Amino acid sequence: MESIEPKIVAAIAGAITAYTEETALWSVSEKKKEALPAVEPINLWGIAGRQDLMLQRRLWQLRLCK
């Protein structure tokens, strides 16, 4: 009967080799990663205006309910 120990050692060695190759490729791909394009800025004045309108509406509703 043959020993399974060489097969286990070969499997572990193969897994370690695959892991080191994968981490090496991952680090190379991280270095080549391009910068994300700039996104159009958010119109903060528009958001503030809407929030102000919603607040005025809520205050008006409270005034009418009293």
Secondary structure per residue as TSV (DSSP state, phi and psi in degrees):
chain	resnum	aa	ss	phi	psi
A	1	M	-	360.0	133.9
A	2	E	-	-84.9	155.2
A	3	S	-	-82.4	142.0
A	4	I	S	-92.8	-3.1
A	5	E	H	-60.6	-44.0
A	6	P	H	-61.9	-33.6
A	7	K	H	-67.9	-39.3
A	8	I	H	-65.5	-44.4
A	9	V	H	-61.9	-41.7
A	10	A	H	-66.2	-38.5
A	11	A	H	-66.3	-42.3
A	12	I	H	-66.0	-42.8
A	13	A	H	-63.0	-40.9
A	14	G	H	-64.6	-39.3
A	15	A	H	-66.1	-41.0
A	16	I	H	-65.5	-42.1
A	17	T	H	-62.8	-44.2
A	18	A	H	-62.7	-40.0
A	19	Y	H	-64.9	-44.6
A	20	T	H	-66.6	-37.8
A	21	E	H	-65.8	-39.8
A	22	E	H	-65.7	-42.3
A	23	T	H	-67.2	-35.2
A	24	A	H	-65.9	-43.3
A	25	L	H	-65.7	-37.1
A	26	W	H	-63.8	-42.4
A	27	S	H	-67.8	-35.8
A	28	V	H	-67.1	-42.2
A	29	S	H	-67.5	-32.1
A	30	E	H	-66.6	-36.3
A	31	K	H	-71.1	-32.3
A	32	K	H	-84.1	-6.2
A	33	K	-	-61.0	130.7
A	34	E	-	-84.3	156.3
A	35	A	-	-70.5	143.9
A	36	L	-	-71.1	142.4
A	37	P	-	-66.3	149.7
A	38	A	-	-67.7	140.0
A	39	V	-	-95.4	148.2
A	40	E	-	-59.3	133.0
A	41	P	-	-64.9	150.4
A	42	I	-	-78.7	138.5
A	43	N	-	-79.7	95.8
A	44	L	H	-69.6	-28.6
A	45	W	H	-66.2	-38.5
A	46	G	H	-64.6	-40.6
A	47	I	H	-66.2	-44.0
A	48	A	H	-63.2	-39.2
A	49	G	H	-64.1	-41.1
A	50	R	H	-66.9	-41.8
A	51	Q	H	-62.4	-39.3
A	52	D	H	-64.4	-42.7
A	53	L	H	-63.6	-41.3
A	54	M	H	-65.6	-37.9
A	55	L	H	-65.5	-44.1
A	56	Q	H	-62.0	-40.5
A	57	R	H	-62.9	-44.4
A	58	R	H	-63.1	-43.0
A	59	L	H	-64.0	-39.2
A	60	W	H	-65.1	-39.8
A	61	Q	H	-64.6	-40.9
A	62	L	H	-64.2	-38.1
A	63	R	H	-65.2	-38.8
A	64	L	H	-71.6	-30.1
A	65	C	H	-75.9	-23.4
A	66	K	-	-76.7	360.0
